[in-house]
Amino acid sequence: MTEIPESALFGALAPLPRGPHRLSAEVVAASQRSRLLAAITALVAERGYAGTTITDLARRAGVSPNVFYEHFSDKEECYLAAYDVFVELLVRAITEAAGPPEEPWESFVGEAVGAYLGVMEDERTAARAFVLEVEGAGPIPRRHLRRALHGFALLVRERHFRLRAEESTLGPLPDRAYLGLVHGIRALVGEALQDDTRMADLLPDVQLWVTATLQGAASAAHLREAELS
């Protein structure tokens, strides 16, 4: 069995003891599930979604194919379960880094983007599996991706709304602008994963881009109002 890389995503991944033991059925099942989630993440990052088989990921996880089917109905269900864990980690990291609403909006931009990129750097295997491979995994994973991107856009929109209440110079943005920012940052992460670029190297450029968008929103809104009047 090839070792599964440790990560913050799936908890302890040590193999279960061989032979008789006193572990409860719940502990055994939780260990098996975690190892299967970690295995599909690692294999999809290495081979792509289409190149990953249930036999291979069961072997990587150190379980039998029959055990796999005790936890998941098929490869797609396993992949989506691992993907959702990754998204939860991203949301938690961004939310915790964002700080209170009264913080300056420049701090919010740097900390939120930095937290997002930090997870992508720390969990590069998962990032490859769920940023580069999800769109080729079929329509249901793509729906999960779309839901996640809209969720991230909503987080930014809600925080921007609160920031505008504190800072009168910030102008409004249409909902598609938040979604565009999220899509754009994700695309840059994909490029960095393929080029083996450090995620920290993206931060200054992304921070400048988002800051320019927020700073320019008021002027753009005035121009738009003038054109429509």
N, C-alpha and C positions, 0 to 999 in steps of 0.2 A: 504493500500500500504506500503510495507517495504521500509525503507529509502535506497536510493542508496548512497554508500560511495562517498564522494567528492574526486576528484583527479585532477591532472594537465592535464588530457587527454581531457576531454570533456567540460570544461568550467562550467559556472553556471548551476546548476541542480535544482534550486528551482521550485516547481510546479507552473503552471500557475494559475492566479486568477480564482475563480469560478464565473460563471454568466457573465453579460455584462462587457466588458472591451474595452479599446481603443488600444490594441496591434495590430500591423499590421499582416497580414497573414504570412509575411516572418519571423517575430519574433516568432510567434506561431510555424511555421514549424521547425525553427532552434531549438527551445526548445524541441519539440517532438523528433526530430532526435537525439539530444544530449542525452536525457534521454533513448532512445532506445539503443544507443551505450553503454551507461554506464550500462544499465540493462543486456544486453547480456554478457558484460564482467563480471559482478558480478555473474550472474547465472551460466555461464560456469565454473568460478572458483569454485563455490560451488558444482555444480551437475555434471559437465562434459558436453561436447558438446551434446552427445546423450541424456542426461537427461534434456535438456533445450527445452521447447516448446514455440511456438509463443504466445500461450495464457498466459503462465506464464510470459514471458518477457514483454508482453504488460501490464499485471497487475502490474509488478514491475515498469515499466516506467510511470504508471498512465495514459495510453491511451487505447483506444479500439483496438481490433484486426484489425478493418477496417482502423484505423489510421496507424497501422503498415504497412499495404499493400499500403498505400499512399507513403511510404518512401522506402520500400524494397520489392522485389519480393518474397523472402523467407528467412529463418533463415540463410542460408549460406551467402547470400549477406550482411546481417546485420553484421554477425560475421567478414567477411572479411573487411568491412568498419571500424570496430573498431580495427581490427588487424593492418590495414594500419596506423591508427592514432598512435598506439603504436610504430610502427617501425619509423615513422616520428619523434616522440619524442626522441627515441634512437639515431637516426642519428644526430639530432640537438644537443643533449647533448654531443655526442662524438666529433663532429666537433668543437663546441665552446670550449671544454676543451682541445683540442689538442694543441692549441697555434700556433705561427708562425713556419715556417719550420726551422728557425735558432736555435730554442730551442734545448738543448741537447736531444738526443734520449731517454735517461733514463727518462727524464721528460715527454716526449710524452707517453711512455709506461704506467707510473703510472697514468697520468692524463686521458688518453683515457680509460684505463681499469677501473679506479676509477669512471669515469662518467657512463660507461655502468652498472657497478654494483650498482651505486647510484640510477639509474632509476629503476633497478630491485628491490631494497630495498624499495624505496619510493612508487612504484606502484606494490606491491606484488600481489594484486588481479589481475591486468592485466597480470603480469608475470605468474601467475598460469594459467590464461585463454589462454595465447598465447605461453607459453613455454611448459607447460605440456600437453595441450589439442590439440594443432594444428595438430599434426601428426595423431590423431584419428578422425579428422573432415572431412576427405575425400580427394580425389586427388587434387581438386582445392586449398583448403587451404594449402596442402603440396607444391604445386607449388609456392604459395605466400611465404611460408617459405624458399624454396630453393632460390627464387629470392632475398629475404632479406639477407640470409646468404652470397650469392655471392656478394651482394652489400657491406656488411660489410667487406668482404675479400678484395674487390677492394679498399675500403677506406684505409685499412691497407697497402695494396701493394703500393698504390700511395704515401702514407706518407713515407714508408720505402725507396722508390726510391729517394725521395727528401732528406731524411736523409743521404742516402749513398753518395749523391753528396756533402754533408757537412762533412761527416766523412769517410775517406778513409779506415779505418780499418773494416768497416761493409761489410760483403760479401753478395752475391746474394742469393735469395731464390726462389724455384720454386713456381708457382702459387698455386699448391695444398697445399703447406705449409701454406700459408695465410688462405686458406679455412679450413685446419685442425685446426689451432689455433682458428678460429671462432667457429667451431663445438665443439671443446674441451671445450672452455669457456662456451658455451651454455649448454653443458652437465653438467658441474659443477654447474651452476646456477640451473638446474633442480634438481640435488641432494640436493642442499641447500634448495630449496622450499619444498621438501618433508620431509626434516629433520628439518625444521624450523631453519636452520642455518642463522646467520646474514651474509649478502653479504659482509660486510666489513672484515669478517674473511677470505674470499677467496682471498682478494686483495694481501697480501704478497706472497702467494704461486703462484698465477697467474702471478704476476709481475716477480717473480724469473724465472718461466718457460718461459715466453715470452722473458725476457732478455737473458736467457741462449740460447734460439733459435737464437736470433739476434747476440749475441756475437760469437756463435759457427758456424755461417753460413760461414764465410771466411775460417776457418780451414776445414770444411766439403767440401767446394767447391774445395779446393786444393787437398784433398784426392780423391775426385771424379775424378778430372782431371788426377791425377797420375794413378788411376786405369784404366782410359780409354786410357791412352797414351801407 
